[in-house]
Amino acid sequence: MNLQCVEGDLLDQPVEVIVNPWNRNIIPWWLLLPQGVSGAIKRRAGTGPFREVGRHGPIPLGGAVLTGAGGLSFKAIIHVAGINMFWRASERSVRDSVRNAMALASANGFQSIAFPLIGAGSGGATPEKVLNWMKEELGAISFAGVVLLVKFRAR
C-alpha cells in the first residue's frame, strides 16, 4: 500500500473513490443538514449519492455503503457510519469504518482511495487520535493501491 498523508480538500484529490463519514442512516438524509465532508459532497455532487445511501437503510456502526458519485468526477463514494447515535466517533467506529471502506474498495477493484479524518471535527475526536487510529488500521490491511489520508485545509 502506498499510504500518504496530505492536506487539502478531499473533493480535489486525484483518486477513484472517496470516503464520506456519514451516520448510521437511521434518520432520513433529507431531515439532516449535512456538515463538513457530507455538506461539501451534497453541494458539489447533488443529492443523488445521499438518496442512494438512504435506500440501504440503517448501517451498522463502522459499516460502509458504496454509491455513485453524483456530479463529482470520482467513480464512487463509500459512505461509512463513523459516528454513533449521539453523533460521536470512537476508536472502534473509526477503525471499523476504515476496515470496511477498504474491503469495499478492494472488492470493487479501486486502485486509489481518499479518506478524510473520520470522526475528527463534528465526531468529537481529535485529529491526532483519528490519524493514529487510521494509520494503525491501514497498516494491518493489504491493498495494492494508493491511500490518501486528507487533513482538511480550506483553499
Backbone as a printed PyTorch tensor [residue, N CA C, xyz], in Angstrom:
tensor([[[  0.8510,  -1.1800,   0.0000],
         [  0.0000,   0.0000,   0.0000],
         [  0.8890,   1.2330,   0.0000]],

        [[  0.5160,   2.1800,  -0.8260],
         [  1.1920,   3.4770,  -0.8500],
         [  0.3260,   4.4370,  -0.0340]],

        [[  0.6690,   4.6210,   1.2380],
         [ -0.0980,   5.4670,   2.1530],
         [  0.5370,   6.8440,   2.2290]],

        [[ -0.2860,   7.8760,   1.9800],
         [  0.1930,   9.2540,   2.0320],
         [ -0.7580,  10.0910,   2.8770]],

        [[ -0.1840,  10.9710,   3.6910],
         [ -0.9680,  11.9430,   4.4480],
         [ -0.8010,  13.2870,   3.7530]],

        [[ -1.9120,  13.9070,   3.3900],
         [ -1.8630,  15.1740,   2.6620],
         [ -2.8110,  16.1760,   3.3100]],

        [[ -2.5930,  17.4460,   3.0230],
         [ -3.5180,  18.4940,   3.4480],
         [ -4.2410,  19.0050,   2.2190]],

        [[ -5.5000,  19.3590,   2.3750],
         [ -6.2550,  19.9010,   1.2560],
         [ -7.7280,  19.5840,   1.3740]],

        [[ -8.3890,  19.6170,   0.2420],
         [ -9.8220,  19.3430,   0.1460],
         [-10.0000,  17.9160,  -0.3640]],

        [[-10.7320,  17.1020,   0.3610],
         [-10.9760,  15.7180,  -0.0440],
         [-11.5030,  15.6420,  -1.4750]],

        [[-12.3520,  16.5910,  -1.8430],
         [-13.0070,  16.5400,  -3.1530],
         [-12.0940,  16.9400,  -4.3020]],

        [[-10.8780,  17.3500,  -3.9910],
         [ -9.9080,  17.7080,  -5.0340],
         [ -8.8230,  16.6500,  -5.2160]],

        [[ -8.9350,  15.5180,  -4.5590],
         [ -7.8710,  14.5140,  -4.6060],
         [ -7.9570,  13.6750,  -5.8810]],

        [[ -6.7950,  13.2990,  -6.4460],
         [ -6.7550,  12.5250,  -7.6930],
         [ -6.8950,  11.0180,  -7.4350]],

        [[ -8.0890,  10.6060,  -7.0150],
         [ -8.3420,   9.1980,  -6.6930],
         [ -9.6180,   8.7200,  -7.3850]],

        [[ -9.8230,   7.4080,  -7.3470],
         [-11.0230,   6.8330,  -7.9510],
         [-12.2420,   6.9120,  -7.0380]],

        [[-12.0170,   6.8010,  -5.7430],
         [-13.1340,   6.7550,  -4.7970],
         [-12.7750,   7.5470,  -3.5400]],

        [[-13.7840,   8.1990,  -2.9660],
         [-13.5850,   8.9270,  -1.7070],
         [-14.4800,   8.3200,  -0.6360]],

        [[-14.1310,   8.6090,   0.6070],
         [-14.9090,   8.1230,   1.7430],
         [-15.6340,   9.3000,   2.3830]],

        [[-16.9270,   9.1120,   2.6110],
         [-17.7520,  10.1200,   3.2740],
         [-18.0980,   9.6300,   4.6750]],

        [[-17.6370,  10.3350,   5.7240],
         [-18.0210,   9.9390,   7.0720],
         [-19.4800,  10.3060,   7.3160]],

        [[-20.3250,   9.3240,   7.3210],
         [-21.7650,   9.5050,   7.4100],
         [-22.2180,   9.0750,   8.7930]],

        [[-23.5020,   8.8880,   8.9620],
         [-24.0500,   8.4280,  10.2360],
         [-24.6030,   7.0200,  10.0400]],

        [[-25.3480,   6.5360,  10.9880],
         [-25.8580,   5.1680,  10.8910],
         [-27.0630,   5.0590,   9.9710]],

        [[-27.4780,   6.1730,   9.3630],
         [-28.5390,   6.1520,   8.3550],
         [-29.8990,   5.7970,   8.9540]],

        [[-30.0990,   6.1520,  10.2090],
         [-31.3840,   5.8740,  10.8490],
         [-32.3450,   7.0360,  10.6260]],

        [[-31.8380,   8.2510,  10.6950],
         [-32.6380,   9.4400,  10.4030],
         [-32.5580,   9.6790,   8.8960]],

        [[-33.6820,   9.8540,   8.2090],
         [-33.6350,  10.0850,   6.7590],
         [-32.7080,  11.2540,   6.4060]],

        [[-31.9180,  11.0740,   5.3510],
         [-30.9120,  12.0740,   4.9740],
         [-31.5250,  13.4380,   4.7450]],

        [[-32.7640,  13.4870,   4.2270],
         [-33.3710,  14.7730,   3.8820],
         [-33.8280,  15.5430,   5.1120]],

        [[-33.7940,  14.9130,   6.3020],
         [-34.1010,  15.6340,   7.5390],
         [-32.8490,  16.2460,   8.1730]],

        [[-31.6960,  15.9200,   7.6170],
         [-30.4260,  16.3810,   8.1760],
         [-29.8770,  17.5630,   7.3920]],

        [[-29.0720,  18.3520,   8.0410],
         [-28.3180,  19.4160,   7.3720],
         [-26.8660,  18.9730,   7.3590]],

        [[-26.4430,  18.2630,   6.2910],
         [-25.0810,  17.7450,   6.2670],
         [-24.0440,  18.8510,   6.4510]],

        [[-23.0520,  18.5470,   7.2690],
         [-21.9630,  19.4810,   7.5200],
         [-20.6540,  18.8310,   7.1070]],

        [[-19.5800,  19.5720,   7.1880],
         [-18.2590,  19.0190,   6.9120],
         [-18.1740,  18.3800,   5.5400]],

        [[-17.5960,  17.1770,   5.4970],
         [-17.4070,  16.4650,   4.2290],
         [-18.7500,  16.1940,   3.5620]],

        [[-19.7300,  15.7210,   4.3250],
         [-21.0440,  15.4120,   3.7410],
         [-21.6890,  16.6470,   3.1310]],

        [[-21.5660,  17.7800,   3.8070],
         [-22.1130,  19.0260,   3.2750],
         [-21.4360,  19.4380,   1.9830]],

        [[-20.1160,  19.2940,   1.9320],
         [-19.3690,  19.6370,   0.7120],
         [-19.7590,  18.7120,  -0.4320]],

        [[-19.9160,  17.4220,  -0.1310],
         [-20.3310,  16.4730,  -1.1680],
         [-21.7150,  16.8330,  -1.6840]],

        [[-22.6410,  17.1210,  -0.7840],
         [-24.0020,  17.4580,  -1.2130],
         [-24.0050,  18.7080,  -2.0940]],

        [[-23.2190,  19.7160,  -1.7160],
         [-23.1700,  20.9500,  -2.5150],
         [-22.5960,  20.7080,  -3.9090]],

        [[-21.5890,  19.8580,  -4.0150],
         [-20.9110,  19.6730,  -5.3020],
         [-21.3930,  18.4700,  -6.1010]],

        [[-21.9100,  17.4500,  -5.4360],
         [-22.3490,  16.2410,  -6.1400],
         [-23.8520,  16.2100,  -6.3560]],

        [[-24.5800,  16.9860,  -5.5510],
         [-26.0330,  16.9150,  -5.5920],
         [-26.5400,  15.8890,  -4.5910]],

        [[-27.8280,  15.6230,  -4.6410],
         [-28.4410,  14.7350,  -3.6480],
         [-28.4300,  13.2590,  -4.0450]],

        [[-28.0400,  12.9590,  -5.2640],
         [-28.0570,  11.5710,  -5.7450],
         [-27.3740,  10.5700,  -4.8340]],

        [[-26.1170,  10.8100,  -4.4370],
         [-25.4580,   9.8350,  -3.5570],
         [-26.1840,   9.6470,  -2.2210]],

        [[-26.8030,  10.6960,  -1.7060],
         [-27.4970,  10.6010,  -0.4220],
         [-28.8230,   9.8590,  -0.5640]],

        [[-29.4960,  10.0480,  -1.6840],
         [-30.7150,   9.2740,  -1.9440],
         [-30.3620,   7.7830,  -2.0350]],

        [[-29.2520,   7.5190,  -2.7120],
         [-28.8120,   6.1380,  -2.8980],
         [-28.4430,   5.4780,  -1.5600]],

        [[-27.6780,   6.1680,  -0.7340],
         [-27.2990,   5.5900,   0.5640],
         [-28.5360,   5.4460,   1.4530]],

        [[-29.4930,   6.3520,   1.3220],
         [-30.7220,   6.2630,   2.1050],
         [-31.5180,   5.0050,   1.8180]],

        [[-31.4530,   4.5210,   0.5810],
         [-32.1780,   3.3010,   0.2050],
         [-31.5970,   2.0500,   0.8670]],

        [[-30.3830,   2.1480,   1.3790],
         [-29.7530,   0.9960,   2.0400],
         [-30.2960,   0.7530,   3.4370]],

        [[-30.9860,   1.7300,   4.0000],
         [-31.4940,   1.5740,   5.3610],
         [-30.3790,   1.7280,   6.3870]],

        [[-30.6550,   1.3360,   7.6350],
         [-29.6710,   1.5140,   8.7010],
         [-28.3400,   0.8200,   8.3920]],

        [[-27.2650,   1.4850,   8.7790],
         [-25.9070,   0.9720,   8.5810],
         [-25.3330,   0.6710,   9.9630]],

        [[-24.7620,  -0.5120,  10.1590],
         [-24.1460,  -0.7990,  11.4560],
         [-23.0020,   0.1830,  11.7280]],

        [[-22.7580,   0.4820,  12.9950],
         [-21.6580,   1.3690,  13.3430],
         [-20.3670,   0.8160,  12.7480]],

        [[-19.6700,   1.6550,  11.9900],
         [-18.4420,   1.2310,  11.3190],
         [-18.6710,   0.5830,   9.9680]],

        [[-19.9300,   0.4180,   9.5760],
         [-20.2530,  -0.1960,   8.2940],
         [-19.9960,   0.7520,   7.1320]],

        [[-20.0300,   0.2150,   5.9210],
         [-19.7390,   1.0010,   4.7220],
         [-20.7130,   0.6510,   3.6060]],

        [[-21.0870,   1.6720,   2.8230],
         [-22.0150,   1.5150,   1.7000],
         [-21.4350,   2.2470,   0.4930]],

        [[-21.4460,   1.5890,  -0.6530],
         [-20.9370,   2.1670,  -1.8990],
         [-22.0820,   2.7910,  -2.6890]],

        [[-21.8760,   4.0260,  -3.1740],
         [-22.8610,   4.6790,  -4.0470],
         [-22.1400,   5.2990,  -5.2330]],

        [[-22.9260,   5.7920,  -6.1700],
         [-22.3740,   6.5850,  -7.2500],
         [-21.8380,   7.8980,  -6.7020]],

        [[-21.1630,   8.6510,  -7.5580],
         [-20.5240,   9.8980,  -7.1210],
         [-21.3170,  11.1400,  -7.4910]],

        [[-22.5260,  10.9790,  -8.0270],
         [-23.3050,  12.1560,  -8.4000],
         [-22.5480,  13.0060,  -9.3970]],

        [[-22.5050,  14.3130,  -9.1550],
         [-21.8370,  15.2370, -10.0630],
         [-20.3350,  15.3480,  -9.8690]],

        [[-19.7490,  14.5000,  -9.0500],
         [-18.2970,  14.5360,  -8.8330],
         [-17.5880,  13.6460,  -9.8490]],

        [[-16.3010,  13.8450, -10.0190],
         [-15.5400,  13.1070, -11.0280],
         [-15.0650,  11.7350, -10.5570]],

        [[-15.3410,  11.3580,  -9.3360],
         [-14.9010,  10.0640,  -8.8240],
         [-15.7660,   8.9490,  -9.4000]],

        [[-15.2680,   7.7180,  -9.3160],
         [-16.0590,   6.5770,  -9.7700],
         [-17.1580,   6.2320,  -8.7740]],

        [[-16.9160,   6.5300,  -7.4920],
         [-17.8930,   6.1780,  -6.4610],
         [-17.5790,   6.9230,  -5.1720]],

        [[-18.5110,   6.8170,  -4.2390],
         [-18.3220,   7.3140,  -2.8740],
         [-18.6160,   6.1500,  -1.9370]],

        [[-17.7560,   5.9680,  -0.9440],
         [-18.0090,   4.9830,   0.1020],
         [-18.4210,   5.7600,   1.3480]],

        [[-19.6580,   5.5410,   1.7880],
         [-20.1830,   6.2110,   2.9790],
         [-19.9570,   5.2810,   4.1680]],

        [[-19.3530,   5.7840,   5.2270],
         [-19.1040,   4.9620,   6.4130],
         [-19.8640,   5.5180,   7.6120]],

        [[-20.3790,   4.6100,   8.4310],
         [-21.0910,   5.0060,   9.6520],
         [-20.0570,   5.2050,  10.7550]],

        [[-19.3850,   6.3370,  10.6990],
         [-18.2850,   6.6090,  11.6120],
         [-18.6850,   7.2450,  12.9200]],

        [[-19.9620,   7.6120,  13.0540],
         [-20.4170,   8.2250,  14.3070],
         [-21.6180,   7.4590,  14.8480]],

        [[-21.7570,   7.4830,  16.1630],
         [-22.8410,   6.7420,  16.8070],
         [-24.1230,   7.5780,  16.8780]],

        [[-25.0940,   7.0780,  17.6200],
         [-26.3940,   7.7540,  17.7300],
         [-26.3040,   9.1280,  18.3940]],

        [[-25.2200,   9.3600,  19.1230],
         [-25.0250,  10.6490,  19.7920],
         [-24.0900,  11.5500,  18.9900]],

        [[-23.8570,  11.1920,  17.7150],
         [-23.0290,  11.9570,  16.7860],
         [-21.5730,  12.0280,  17.2390]],

        [[-21.0990,  10.9520,  17.8640],
         [-19.7250,  10.9020,  18.3390],
         [-19.0080,   9.7060,  17.7310]],

        [[-17.7230,   9.8840,  17.4780],
         [-16.8880,   8.8000,  16.9690],
         [-16.1330,   8.1660,  18.1270]],

        [[-15.7960,   6.9030,  17.9600],
         [-14.9720,   6.1900,  18.9340],
         [-13.8310,   5.5200,  18.1730]],

        [[-12.8600,   5.0320,  18.9060],
         [-11.7660,   4.3170,  18.2420],
         [-12.3230,   3.1510,  17.4310]],

        [[-13.2550,   2.4140,  18.0040],
         [-13.8420,   1.2730,  17.2970],
         [-14.5700,   1.7080,  16.0270]],

        [[-15.3760,   2.7720,  16.1160],
         [-16.1370,   3.1930,  14.9350],
         [-15.2060,   3.6580,  13.8190]],

        [[-14.1160,   4.3150,  14.1770],
         [-13.1550,   4.7820,  13.1680],
         [-12.4350,   3.5910,  12.5430]],

        [[-11.9180,   2.7010,  13.3710],
         [-11.1910,   1.5330,  12.8470],
         [-12.0910,   0.6520,  11.9730]],

        [[-13.3090,   0.3820,  12.4360],
         [-14.2370,  -0.4380,  11.6490],
         [-14.5900,   0.2540,  10.3320]],

        [[-14.7570,   1.5650,  10.3660],
         [-15.0620,   2.3200,   9.1440],
         [-13.9330,   2.1900,   8.1320]],

        [[-12.6990,   2.3240,   8.6010],
         [-11.5360,   2.1970,   7.7110],
         [-11.4860,   0.7930,   7.1170]],

        [[-11.5930,  -0.2090,   7.9650],
         [-11.5010,  -1.5980,   7.5050],
         [-12.6060,  -1.9210,   6.4930]],

        [[-13.8420,  -1.5050,   6.7800],
         [-14.9520,  -1.8190,   5.8760],
         [-14.9010,  -1.0150,   4.5830]],

        [[-14.4340,   0.2240,   4.6420],
         [-14.2670,   1.0120,   3.4170],
         [-13.2000,   0.3850,   2.5240]],

        [[-12.1050,  -0.0550,   3.1300],
         [-11.0400,  -0.6870,   2.3430],
         [-11.5120,  -2.0090,   1.7350]],

        [[-12.3230,  -2.7570,   2.4620],
         [-12.8610,  -4.0090,   1.9200],
         [-13.7390,  -3.7300,   0.7010]],

        [[-14.5720,  -2.6880,   0.7740],
         [-15.4070,  -2.3200,  -0.3820],
         [-14.5550,  -1.8460,  -1.5520]],

        [[-13.5390,  -1.0440,  -1.2630],
         [-12.6570,  -0.5560,  -2.3310],
         [-11.9810,  -1.7280,  -3.0360]],

        [[-11.4680,  -2.6710,  -2.2670],
         [-10.8090,  -3.8480,  -2.8510],
         [-11.7900,  -4.6990,  -3.6430]],

        [[-12.9570,  -4.9450,  -3.0720],
         [-13.9590,  -5.7900,  -3.7290],
         [-14.4260,  -5.2020,  -5.0590]],

        [[-14.3520,  -3.8770,  -5.1850],
         [-14.7990,  -3.2140,  -6.4120],
         [-13.6540,  -2.8330,  -7.3360]],

        [[-12.4490,  -3.2670,  -7.0210],
         [-11.3050,  -3.0750,  -7.9090],
         [-10.7280,  -1.6740,  -7.9530]],

        [[-11.0380,  -0.8360,  -6.9850],
         [-10.4760,   0.5170,  -6.9790],
         [ -8.9990,   0.4580,  -6.6100]],

        [[ -8.2020,   1.2860,  -7.2650],
         [ -6.7620,   1.3230,  -7.0190],
         [ -6.3240,   2.5440,  -6.2280]],

        [[ -7.2510,   3.4600,  -5.9660],
         [ -6.8980,   4.6580,  -5.1890],
         [ -8.1240,   5.1370,  -4.4210]],

        [[ -7.8740,   5.5370,  -3.1780],
         [ -8.9570,   5.9450,  -2.2820],
         [ -8.4620,   7.0720,  -1.3890]],

        [[ -9.3530,   8.0220,  -1.1090],
         [ -9.0080,   9.1260,  -0.2070],
         [ -9.9880,   9.1400,   0.9570]],

        [[ -9.4290,   9.2320,   2.1550],
         [-10.2020,   9.3090,   3.3910],
         [-10.0430,  10.6810,   4.0180]],

        [[-11.1090,  11.2460,   4.5620],
         [-10.9370,  12.3700,   5.4820],
         [-10.5740,  11.7680,   6.8430]],

        [[-10.3340,  12.5990,   7.8200],
         [-10.0740,  12.0970,   9.1750],
         [-11.4300,  11.7860,   9.8180]],

        [[-11.8460,  10.5290,   9.7220],
         [-13.1650,  10.0860,  10.1760],
         [-13.3160,  10.3230,  11.6770]],

        [[-14.3250,  11.0900,  12.0550],
         [-14.6060,  11.3170,  13.4660],
         [-13.9500,  12.5470,  14.0520]],

        [[-13.0410,  13.1630,  13.3090],
         [-12.4560,  14.4270,  13.7720],
         [-13.4700,  15.5190,  13.4580]],

        [[-13.4270,  16.5930,  14.1510],
         [-14.3960,  17.6600,  13.9020],
         [-15.7120,  17.3420,  14.5730]],

        [[-16.7850,  17.2350,  13.7900],
         [-18.1150,  17.0540,  14.3790],
         [-18.2650,  15.7280,  15.1150]],

        [[-17.3910,  14.7590,  14.8660],
         [-17.4360,  13.4820,  15.5780],
         [-16.8320,  13.5360,  16.9640]],

        [[-16.1550,  14.6520,  17.2890],
         [-15.6530,  14.8700,  18.6330],
         [-14.2710,  14.3370,  18.9480]],

        [[-13.6530,  13.5710,  18.0660],
         [-12.3040,  13.0510,  18.3200],
         [-11.2650,  14.0500,  17.8070]],

        [[-10.0870,  14.0170,  18.3880],
         [ -9.0390,  14.9360,  17.9340],
         [ -8.4220,  14.4180,  16.6370]],

        [[ -7.9870,  15.3200,  15.7650],
         [ -7.3400,  14.8910,  14.5250],
         [ -6.1370,  13.9800,  14.7810]],

        [[ -5.3750,  14.2450,  15.8260],
         [ -4.1890,  13.4370,  16.1260],
         [ -4.5670,  11.9960,  16.4550]],

        [[ -5.5800,  11.8230,  17.3090],
         [ -6.0270,  10.4740,  17.6660],
         [ -6.5550,   9.7380,  16.4430]],

        [[ -7.3990,  10.4270,  15.6770],
         [ -8.0050,   9.8060,  14.4960],
         [ -6.9300,   9.3860,  13.4990]],

        [[ -5.9820,  10.2510,  13.2420],
         [ -4.9090,   9.9350,  12.3020],
         [ -4.1410,   8.7020,  12.7730]],

        [[ -3.8720,   8.6210,  14.0430],
         [ -3.1670,   7.4750,  14.6070],
         [ -3.9650,   6.1880,  14.4200]],

        [[ -5.2560,   6.2140,  14.7910],
         [ -6.1040,   5.0320,  14.6410],
         [ -6.1680,   4.5860,  13.1850]],

        [[ -6.3400,   5.5530,  12.2880],
         [ -6.4750,   5.2200,  10.8710],
         [ -5.1820,   4.6290,  10.3190]],

        [[ -4.0420,   5.2210,  10.6600],
         [ -2.7550,   4.6910,  10.1870],
         [ -2.5220,   3.2760,  10.7080]],

        [[ -2.8170,   3.0510,  11.9780],
         [ -2.6470,   1.7110,  12.5490],
         [ -3.5390,   0.6980,  11.8420]],

        [[ -4.7840,   1.0590,  11.6140],
         [ -5.7170,   0.1320,  10.9660],
         [ -5.2880,  -0.1460,   9.5310]],

        [[ -4.8920,   0.8900,   8.8130],
         [ -4.4430,   0.7030,   7.4300],
         [ -3.1780,  -0.1450,   7.3680]],

        [[ -2.3380,  -0.0480,   8.3940],
         [ -1.1180,  -0.8460,   8.4370],
         [ -1.3800,  -2.3410,   8.5090]],

        [[ -2.5640,  -2.7260,   8.9350],
         [ -2.9260,  -4.1410,   9.0520],
         [ -3.6790,  -4.6530,   7.8250]],

        [[ -3.8300,  -3.8010,   6.8120],
         [ -4.6210,  -4.1480,   5.6250],
         [ -3.7090,  -4.2730,   4.4130]],

        [[ -3.9530,  -5.2900,   3.6090],
         [ -3.2150,  -5.4690,   2.3620],
         [ -4.0020,  -4.7980,   1.2340]],

        [[ -3.3610,  -3.8620,   0.5470],
         [ -4.0090,  -3.1350,  -0.5520],
         [ -2.9160,  -2.7290,  -1.5270]],

        [[ -3.1000,  -3.0140,  -2.8030],
         [ -2.0560,  -2.7600,  -3.7940],
         [ -2.0410,  -1.3280,  -4.3120]],

        [[ -3.0090,  -0.5220,  -3.9300],
         [ -3.1220,   0.8160,  -4.4980],
         [ -2.6500,   1.9300,  -3.5900]],

        [[ -3.1550,   3.1310,  -3.8890],
         [ -2.8000,   4.3600,  -3.1770],
         [ -3.9100,   4.7130,  -2.1920]],

        [[ -3.5170,   5.0580,  -0.9760],
         [ -4.4630,   5.5020,   0.0480],
         [ -4.0150,   6.8780,   0.5280]],

        [[ -4.9090,   7.8510,   0.4150],
         [ -4.6230,   9.1970,   0.9020],
         [ -5.4320,   9.4590,   2.1640]],

        [[ -4.7690,   9.9570,   3.1980],
         [ -5.4440,  10.4550,   4.3930],
         [ -5.3890,  11.9650,   4.2890]],

        [[ -6.5460,  12.5830,   4.1570],
         [ -6.6170,  14.0090,   3.8410],
         [ -7.0260,  14.8190,   5.0670]],

        [[ -6.1160,  15.6550,   5.5120],
         [ -6.4240,  16.5960,   6.5870],
         [ -6.9410,  17.8590,   5.9160]],

        [[ -8.1670,  18.2510,   6.2490],
         [ -8.8030,  19.3730,   5.5650],
         [ -8.0280,  20.6710,   5.7380]],

        [[ -7.8860,  21.3420,   4.6290],
         [ -7.3320,  22.6950,   4.6180],
         [ -8.1280,  23.4590,   3.5710]],

        [[ -8.7360,  24.5450,   3.9860],
         [ -9.5300,  25.3520,   3.0510],
         [ -8.6340,  25.8980,   1.9540]],

        [[ -9.2140,  26.0230,   0.7710],
         [ -8.4470,  26.5510,  -0.3680],
         [ -8.1370,  27.9990,  -0.1970]]])
